[in-house]
Amino acid sequence: MPAVNERLLLAQRLSGQKLHIPDMRPIMSHWPCDQHMDYEVVKTAVEKRFASVSGGKAQKAISDANPALLAARWWPTIPEKSYRVMTDLVIWFGLWDDVIERLTDDAAAADLRESTKDFIRTTLGLAEGSEATTVTNPLIRSFQPIGAEASAFYNKDRRRILLDHFDQYIDATRLEAEAEQSSGIPDLKDYWEVRILTSGMGTLLGLSEYALQVQLPLDFMRSKEYNTLWVTAVVINSIVNDLLSLKKEMKAQSVLNSVAILFHQYNDIDIAVDLSLDHIRQLVTLFDRTAADVLRSTEIFDACELDAIAQVIDLMRTVNTGNLEWSLHAKRYGVAQHLTEDGAIELIL
């Protein structure tokens, strides 16, 4: 008797369900939310660049994702040069992620991962003499200007921390590919263990100091409080994405999504949405409580260090308020047309 494909059955149960997502803005309404003043200029520059070098499909993917808007919303207060570099990082990350997801040849995917890790290590000045390799892949090589900026800003210890974030993300894409090939449905604990790494947030948040042009105390970066802030910011971001991308993922025949897993457990899409929103609320409360405790640590950090910490904490907040605004308005998830007057989203899966 053939094995039951649980994911196919789940997709069939989800199909035709009415998805109602209440307005999520009030949950984070006390957090900063803005848009970079140079957005229009950078958006135009990105469009011109890809109009001349990309095919129709790739150009549409860039246009739908609107990386300049994502960067403008995530990092609204950073210097203009940093904003341009972070936009390039968003573009590089999105293109690389799309390529690795489309690869069906395991050997080719493994080669892309290793070549990328080698090139980033070399670009960050962390490869030993014999380890430096020549990479010809143009997508991988397009990371070079980003790596050069990071190398000029960070000392060697901080570059090692940054490299770890890239390595963890790149290695985790193999776990994601293996999970996608499975016909079973993971529990939420297993899902989040992989999702936190494959979201790519580590690589983007890893350049927070560069973006803001500040230096965090290493003791803070190694603290449990920083880890709590980091993981909490990543999971909030990922839940919002899972809610808003569910229909898009189903079109791609994927139900590896926290909302879908909750629906599988409770057989009720409204309960799945409510539990997701409750999770976000709990995480926002945890983030704020942890941030307040850190910023009261005047006996541990001096005024300059606390100012840098405060800036990074607010950056983690704008990453999430900005991610929500970008997700609602960019064409990538296609939810703008389903927004109601009260800010809710209503659509049929």
C-alpha positions as CSV (number, residue, x, y, z in Angstrom):
1,M,0.0,0.0,0.0
2,P,1.6,3.3,-1.0
3,A,2.5,5.8,1.7
4,V,0.1,8.6,2.4
5,N,1.4,12.0,1.2
6,E,0.3,14.1,4.2
7,R,1.4,17.4,2.5
8,L,-0.7,16.8,-0.5
9,L,-3.7,16.0,1.7
10,L,-3.0,19.2,3.7
11,A,-2.9,21.3,0.6
12,Q,-6.2,19.8,-0.6
13,R,-7.8,20.6,2.8
14,L,-6.4,24.2,2.7
15,S,-7.6,24.8,-0.9
16,G,-10.8,26.9,-0.9
17,Q,-10.5,28.0,2.7
18,K,-11.3,31.6,3.4
19,L,-8.2,33.3,5.0
20,H,-9.0,36.3,7.1
21,I,-6.0,38.1,8.7
22,P,-6.9,41.0,10.9
23,D,-4.8,44.2,10.6
24,M,-1.5,43.4,12.2
25,R,-0.3,47.0,12.5
26,P,-1.7,47.6,15.9
27,I,0.4,44.8,17.4
28,M,3.5,46.8,16.7
29,S,2.0,50.3,16.6
30,H,4.3,51.5,19.4
31,W,7.4,50.5,17.4
32,P,9.1,52.9,14.9
33,C,8.0,52.7,11.3
34,D,9.3,54.8,8.5
35,Q,10.7,54.8,4.9
36,H,14.2,55.9,3.8
37,M,14.2,59.3,2.2
38,D,16.3,58.1,-0.7
39,Y,13.9,55.3,-1.7
40,E,12.7,56.7,-5.0
41,V,16.3,57.4,-6.2
42,V,17.5,54.0,-5.3
43,K,14.4,52.2,-6.7
44,T,15.0,54.0,-10.0
45,A,18.7,52.9,-10.0
46,V,17.8,49.3,-9.3
47,E,15.2,49.3,-12.1
48,K,17.7,50.7,-14.6
49,R,20.3,48.2,-13.6
50,F,18.1,45.2,-14.1
51,A,16.4,46.5,-17.2
52,S,19.7,46.2,-19.0
53,V,21.1,42.9,-17.6
54,S,18.1,40.7,-16.8
55,G,15.8,38.6,-18.8
56,G,12.0,39.2,-18.6
57,K,11.4,36.6,-15.8
58,A,14.3,37.7,-13.6
59,Q,13.4,41.4,-14.1
60,K,9.8,40.7,-13.1
61,A,11.0,38.9,-9.9
62,I,13.1,41.9,-8.9
63,S,10.2,44.3,-9.7
64,D,7.7,42.2,-7.7
65,A,10.1,42.0,-4.7
66,N,11.0,45.7,-4.9
67,P,14.2,45.3,-2.9
68,A,14.7,49.0,-2.7
69,L,11.4,49.3,-0.8
70,L,12.3,46.4,1.5
71,A,15.6,48.0,2.4
72,A,14.0,51.4,2.8
73,R,11.4,50.0,5.2
74,W,13.8,47.8,7.2
75,W,16.6,50.4,7.5
76,P,14.8,53.8,7.2
77,T,17.3,55.9,9.2
78,I,20.7,54.6,8.0
79,P,23.1,56.7,5.9
80,E,22.5,56.8,2.1
81,K,25.6,54.8,1.3
82,S,24.6,52.1,3.8
83,Y,21.1,52.0,2.3
84,R,22.5,51.4,-1.1
85,V,24.7,48.6,0.1
86,M,21.9,47.0,2.1
87,T,19.7,47.2,-1.0
88,D,22.4,45.3,-2.9
89,L,22.5,42.7,-0.1
90,V,18.8,42.2,-0.3
91,I,19.0,41.8,-4.1
92,W,22.0,39.4,-3.8
93,F,20.3,37.3,-1.1
94,G,17.0,37.1,-3.0
95,L,18.6,36.0,-6.2
96,W,20.9,33.5,-4.5
97,D,17.9,32.1,-2.5
98,D,15.8,31.7,-5.7
99,V,18.6,29.8,-7.4
100,I,19.3,27.4,-4.6
101,E,15.6,26.7,-4.3
102,R,15.2,25.9,-8.0
103,L,18.2,23.5,-8.1
104,T,17.0,19.9,-8.3
105,D,20.5,18.4,-8.7
106,D,21.9,17.8,-5.2
107,A,25.5,17.8,-6.4
108,A,25.0,21.2,-8.1
109,A,23.3,22.6,-5.1
110,A,26.1,21.4,-2.8
111,D,28.7,22.9,-5.1
112,L,26.9,26.3,-5.1
113,R,26.8,26.3,-1.3
114,E,30.5,25.5,-0.9
115,S,31.6,27.9,-3.6
116,T,29.5,30.7,-2.1
117,K,30.9,30.0,1.4
118,D,34.4,30.0,0.1
119,F,33.9,33.3,-1.8
120,I,32.4,35.0,1.1
121,R,35.1,33.8,3.4
122,T,37.7,35.1,1.0
123,T,35.9,38.4,0.4
124,L,35.8,39.0,4.2
125,G,39.5,38.4,4.4
126,L,39.2,35.2,6.5
127,A,40.5,32.6,4.1
128,E,43.9,31.2,4.8
129,G,46.4,31.4,1.9
130,S,45.8,27.9,0.6
131,E,42.0,28.2,1.1
132,A,41.4,31.1,-1.3
133,T,39.7,29.8,-4.4
134,T,38.8,31.3,-7.7
135,V,35.1,31.6,-8.3
136,T,33.6,32.5,-11.7
137,N,29.9,32.3,-11.0
138,P,28.7,35.9,-11.6
139,L,25.9,35.6,-8.9
140,I,28.4,34.6,-6.3
141,R,30.9,37.2,-7.4
142,S,28.3,40.0,-7.2
143,F,28.7,39.7,-3.4
144,Q,32.2,41.2,-3.6
145,P,31.3,44.9,-3.2
146,I,29.1,44.0,-0.2
147,G,31.9,42.0,1.4
148,A,34.4,44.8,0.7
149,E,32.2,47.2,2.7
150,A,31.9,44.8,5.6
151,S,35.6,44.1,5.6
152,A,36.4,47.8,5.7
153,F,34.1,48.3,8.7
154,Y,34.5,45.2,10.9
155,N,37.6,44.0,12.6
156,K,38.6,40.3,12.2
157,D,36.6,39.0,15.2
158,R,33.4,40.7,14.0
159,R,34.0,39.4,10.5
160,R,34.1,35.9,11.9
161,I,30.8,36.4,13.6
162,L,29.3,37.7,10.3
163,L,30.8,34.8,8.4
164,D,29.1,32.4,10.8
165,H,25.7,33.9,10.0
166,F,26.3,33.4,6.3
167,D,27.5,29.9,6.8
168,Q,24.6,28.9,9.0
169,Y,22.1,30.3,6.5
170,I,23.8,28.6,3.5
171,D,24.1,25.2,5.3
172,A,20.5,25.5,6.4
173,T,19.2,25.7,2.8
174,R,20.2,22.0,2.5
175,L,17.9,21.2,5.5
176,E,15.1,23.2,3.9
177,A,15.5,21.3,0.6
178,E,15.4,18.0,2.4
179,A,12.3,19.1,4.4
180,E,10.6,20.1,1.1
181,Q,11.2,16.7,-0.4
182,S,9.5,15.0,2.6
183,S,5.8,14.0,2.3
184,G,5.3,14.3,6.1
185,I,4.4,17.4,8.1
186,P,6.9,18.5,10.8
187,D,5.8,19.7,14.2
188,L,6.2,23.4,15.0
189,K,9.3,22.8,17.1
190,D,11.2,21.1,14.2
191,Y,9.8,23.7,11.8
192,W,11.1,26.7,13.7
193,E,14.5,25.1,14.3
194,V,15.1,25.2,10.6
195,R,13.0,28.3,9.7
196,I,15.0,30.5,12.0
197,L,18.1,29.7,10.0
198,T,16.6,29.6,6.5
199,S,14.8,32.9,6.8
200,G,18.0,34.6,6.0
201,M,17.5,37.1,8.7
202,G,20.8,36.2,10.3
203,T,22.7,37.4,7.3
204,L,20.7,40.7,7.1
205,L,20.7,41.4,10.8
206,G,24.3,40.5,10.9
207,L,25.1,43.7,9.1
208,S,23.1,45.9,11.5
209,E,26.2,47.6,12.9
210,Y,27.5,48.4,9.4
211,A,24.1,49.7,8.3
212,L,24.0,52.0,11.3
213,Q,27.7,52.7,11.4
214,V,27.9,51.8,15.1
215,Q,29.9,49.2,17.1
216,L,28.1,46.9,19.6
217,P,30.0,45.7,22.7
218,L,31.2,42.1,22.1
219,D,30.0,41.2,25.6
220,F,26.5,42.3,24.6
221,M,26.6,40.3,21.3
222,R,27.5,37.2,23.3
223,S,24.8,37.7,25.9
224,K,21.6,35.7,26.3
225,E,19.7,39.0,26.1
226,Y,21.1,39.8,22.6
227,N,20.2,36.2,21.5
228,T,16.7,36.7,22.8
229,L,16.3,40.0,20.9
230,W,17.7,38.4,17.8
231,V,15.6,35.2,17.8
232,T,12.5,37.1,18.8
233,A,12.9,39.6,15.9
234,V,13.5,36.7,13.4
235,V,10.5,34.8,14.5
236,I,8.1,37.8,14.4
237,N,9.4,38.5,10.9
238,S,8.9,34.9,9.9
239,I,5.3,34.5,11.3
240,V,4.3,37.7,9.4
241,N,5.8,36.2,6.2
242,D,4.1,32.8,6.8
243,L,0.7,34.5,7.2
244,L,1.0,36.7,4.1
245,S,2.7,34.2,1.8
246,L,0.5,31.2,2.4
247,K,-1.5,31.6,-0.8
248,K,1.7,32.2,-2.8
249,E,3.4,29.1,-1.3
250,M,0.3,27.0,-2.1
251,K,0.5,28.0,-5.7
252,A,4.1,26.8,-5.6
253,Q,2.8,23.5,-4.1
254,S,4.4,24.1,-0.7
255,V,2.7,23.9,2.7
256,L,5.9,24.1,4.7
257,N,4.5,27.0,6.6
258,S,3.8,27.6,10.3
259,V,0.2,28.6,9.6
260,A,-0.4,25.5,7.5
261,I,1.0,23.3,10.3
262,L,-1.3,24.9,12.8
263,F,-4.2,24.3,10.5
264,H,-3.1,20.7,10.2
265,Q,-3.2,20.4,14.0
266,Y,-6.5,22.2,14.6
267,N,-8.3,21.8,11.3
268,D,-9.5,25.4,11.5
269,I,-7.9,28.2,9.5
270,D,-9.2,30.9,11.9
271,I,-7.7,29.2,14.9
272,A,-4.4,28.9,13.0
273,V,-4.4,32.7,12.3
274,D,-5.4,33.6,15.9
275,L,-2.6,31.4,17.3
276,S,-0.1,33.0,15.0
277,L,-1.2,36.5,16.0
278,D,-1.1,35.6,19.7
279,H,2.4,34.3,19.1
280,I,3.5,37.6,17.6
281,R,1.9,39.5,20.5
282,Q,3.8,37.4,23.1
283,L,7.1,37.9,21.2
284,V,6.6,41.7,20.9
285,T,6.1,41.7,24.7
286,L,9.2,39.6,25.3
287,F,11.3,41.8,23.0
288,D,10.2,45.0,24.7
289,R,10.8,43.5,28.2
290,T,14.3,42.3,27.2
291,A,15.1,45.6,25.5
292,A,14.1,47.6,28.6
293,D,16.2,45.3,30.9
294,V,19.3,45.8,28.6
295,L,18.9,49.6,28.4
296,R,18.9,49.8,32.2
297,S,22.3,48.1,32.4
298,T,24.2,51.3,33.1
299,E,26.6,49.5,35.4
300,I,27.7,47.2,32.5
301,F,27.8,49.5,29.5
302,D,28.8,53.1,29.2
303,A,26.6,55.8,27.6
304,C,28.2,55.4,24.1
305,E,27.7,51.6,24.2
306,L,24.1,52.0,25.4
307,D,23.4,54.4,22.5
308,A,24.7,51.9,20.0
309,I,22.6,49.1,21.6
310,A,19.5,51.3,21.6
311,Q,20.0,52.0,17.9
312,V,20.3,48.3,17.0
313,I,17.3,47.5,19.1
314,D,15.2,50.1,17.3
315,L,16.6,48.7,14.0
316,M,15.3,45.3,14.9
317,R,11.9,46.9,15.5
318,T,11.9,48.8,12.1
319,V,12.9,45.5,10.4
320,N,9.6,44.1,11.6
321,T,7.3,47.1,11.1
322,G,9.0,47.7,7.8
323,N,8.7,44.1,6.8
324,L,5.0,44.2,7.4
325,E,4.5,47.3,5.3
326,W,6.7,46.0,2.5
327,S,4.8,42.6,2.5
328,L,1.5,44.4,2.2
329,H,2.4,46.6,-0.7
330,A,5.1,44.8,-2.7
331,K,3.7,42.5,-5.5
332,R,5.7,39.5,-4.2
333,Y,2.9,38.2,-2.0
334,G,0.0,39.7,-4.0
335,V,-2.0,40.6,-0.9
336,A,-2.5,44.4,-1.6
337,Q,-5.6,43.7,-3.7
338,H,-7.1,41.8,-0.8
339,L,-6.8,44.5,1.8
340,T,-10.0,45.7,3.3
341,E,-10.9,49.2,4.6
342,D,-10.1,48.2,8.2
343,G,-6.6,46.9,7.2
344,A,-7.5,43.2,7.2
345,I,-6.7,40.7,4.5
346,E,-9.4,38.5,3.1
347,L,-8.8,35.9,0.3
348,I,-9.6,32.4,-0.8
349,L,-6.7,29.9,-0.6
